[in-house]
């Protein structure tokens, strides 16, 4: 299994060696949003899949980030508070949002892999 998975909401999840998942938005999503000027990150704690956990504001619009899987937010990327532009500069790297411990680790396999996500993008273009 690839260490990267994707959601239809254009979030990516990277499986870390610890079993935690790092969550961010894809390059496609940040390009659609335009220049990100503010990021509101979640508080650590348990969230249900689909629950709104973060807010992004860009020069074009505001966007909600939802919890990709039920689980616990363990850590947030504090660098985004002072440098929200990291989301645009490195959406799949330093622009990550939070780390979670999924309640059901097997659920990660149900998310799209890179090939599925690429197909999803071309089907919805």
WOCOR-V256166 format. One line per field, one symbol per residue. psi: psi as a letter, one per 40 degrees, with the letter a starting at -180 (. if undefined). Layout:
# WOCOR-V256166
psi = ???
This chain:
# WOCOR-V256166
psi = hiehiiieefiihhhideeihhhaiidddddddahhehhhiiiiahiihehheihhhiediiiihihdihahhdiigdddddgdeddddgdebeeidihihidgdddddeiiadddddddddde.
